[in-house]
Amino acid sequence: MLLTIDVGNTNISMGILDGEKIIGRYRLMTQTTRTSDEYGFFITTFLNTLQLKASDITGIIIFFRSAKTNVFFNFCSD
């Protein structure tokens, strides 16, 4: 499964793809004060609502249109 993240200046949109099928969508407000741990919590909660684990995710695609790039790089590398 693929985790997709679109980091915009106003919202962060996430989706889970299983092949070509979208199995979940989630959106939260972009806040420049959030840490990589906080984003990790949000993503883990998103996965839990779909009864998924982090190990179910085989790839991540992130599209950046915001200054939050460092926080997401830190999250993905942890």
N, C-alpha and C positions, 0 to 999 in steps of 0.2 A: 504494500500500500504506500501511497505517496502523500506526504503532507505538503500542502501548498500554502504559502504565506505571502500576502500582498501588504507591504508596509507603506501606508500612505501618511500624509501629513495630518489627516483627521481621524481615519479609522485604520485598523489592522484587520484584514479579512483572511480567514483561514479555511481550508477545505481539506477533506480526506478523499482521495481517489483510490478506488479499487479497480484497476484497469481503466476503462473509460467511464465507469459509473461513479458519480459523486455520492458518497455515503454520509457526508456530514458537512455542515457549514457553521462557522462561528465568527462573530465580529466583536471587536472591542475598540474602545477609544485609544488613539495614540496619545500617550502621555510621556513627555520627555524625562520625567523623574523616575519612571519605573526601571527596575533592575532586571538583569537576565534571570535571576531567581524568580522574580514575580512573573515574567513571561513564561518561564518553565512551569510554574504552578498553573497558569491559565491553560497552557497547552495540555498538561497532564489532566486537568479537569475536563477539558474538551474531549480527550481520548476516553476518559472514564465514562462520560455520558453516552458514548457510542459502544461501551463495553470492549474497548481496545486497550492494549498496552503499548508502551513505547517500542517494545521489541517487534510489534506488528508493522511498524513503519520501516520501509526499506530505502526510502529516499526523501529528500526535502528539496523543494524549489522555493526560493525566496526572491520576490521582486521588490526592490527598494525605490521609494519616491519620497523618502524622509531622512532626517538626520539621525534616526535611531539605528543605523547600520551596525555600530560597534556593539550595542547591546545584543542584537540578534546573532552576530558572529560569535560572541561569548557564549550565548545559550547553545548554539549548534555545536560548538567545540567541546562543551562540557558534556 
